[in-house]
């Protein structure tokens, strides 16, 4: 803001408004100082102490932090409570292998577009009229 605007603003204020503005400016500086000192307090937690040799000791009052993992015996027993009541494990043993119901592939004799050689190919793989054999595919 320019100096002229500031002067015009101050002249338009009453004496009470001027006092209130001065108090708010002074209080804002005090709050900023408190905030800066509060940031310093936040950096060092209460449960941490730095010794003279720069080693850190912590009071773990809450029981948090790293704890070693200890191996224990697995006490879980499968009681079958999640299983379907009609489930019978012996039925899988009696079933055997699944039958293959798919028929043989149907191959068609086709002439190669490039070399003219006749070869057999699955009819599902034929696309268009310019079919190539395996030798001519890379050409």
N, C-alpha and C positions, 0 to 999 in steps of 0.2 A: 504494500500500500504506500502511496505517496505521502509526504509530510503534510500536504495541504488537507488530504482526507482525514488524517489522524487529528490534526488541529480542529477541523470542523466537527469531528465526532466528539472530541473532548469538550468543546464549547457547548455542544447541544446537551450534554449530560448535566444533571443536577448535582449538588454537593453530596447528597446521599448515594447517588449512583456512582460517583467518583470514588467515594470511600469503599463501597462494595467491590468495585473493580480492583482497587489497590489490594484489598484483603484477599481476593481470589487469586491474584497474581502471586502474592507472598505465600499463600497456602499451597499453590501448585508447585512452587520451588521446594517447599518442605516435603511434600508428598513424593517428589522426584528423588530427593535425598533418601527418604525412607525406602523407596523402591530399590534404589541401588544397594543399600545396606542389606535389604531383604534378599537380593539376588546372591550376595556373598554368603548369607546364612544358608541358602538353599544348596549351595555347592558342596557343603560339608554336612552330611547327615549326622543326626544326633547320636546314633549308635556306633559312630566311627571315631577313633582317636588316633592321631598321628603323633608318634613318639619323636624324641630328639634325633634319633638315627634314621628318621624318615620311614620307619616301619609302621604299618597300619594294623591296629588291633580293633576288632569289631565285637560288639556285644550283640549276640544273636538272640534277642529277647523273644522274638516272634516264632522262632523255630524254622525260619526260612533259610534258604541258601543251599549249598551243595551238600549232599549226603551220599556216602558211598553205597553202591549197590551190592547187596548180599544175596547170594544164591540160596534158594530155599527149595524144599521138596514140593513137587506139584501134588496137591491134595485133591484135585478135581476128579470126580468120578462121573462117568456117563450113566445117568439113571434113565435116559430115554424120555424125559418129560416133553421135549419138543417134537418128538417123532409122531407120525400119523398113527392112530390106533389100529388101522387096518394094515400097517406095514408088516411084511413078513420077509426077513432077510434070506430065507431058504429059497424063495421063488427065483432069485437071481441066479442061484447055482443050477437050477433046473432048466432055465431058459435056453442056454446055449448061444451059438452065434446067430446073428441076424442073417436072413436069407438075402441073396443078391437077386433082385427082380429085374434089373436093367438088362436089356438085350445087347447083342453085339453091335458095334458101330457099322454103319452102312457106308461103304466106300464106293466111289464112282471113278471110272477111268476117264482121264482128261488129257488133252494134248497141250503141251507147254507152248505158250505164245512166242517164246524167244527161240528155243532150239528145236521145237517140233517133236520132242520125245513124249511118249505116252507114259503116264504114271497114275497111280491110284491115290485118291485123297478123300478125306471125310467130306460128305456132302454139306455139312453145316459150315465148313470152312471156305466153301466156294463163294466168291463175291465178284460179280461182274463177269465179263466174257474174256478178259485178258489174264488168264491164270498162268503162273510160272511154277516150274519145278523147283526143288530145293537147290539144285546147282545154279540155276539162273536167278534166284531171288536176290543175291548180292550184286548182280550186274546192273 
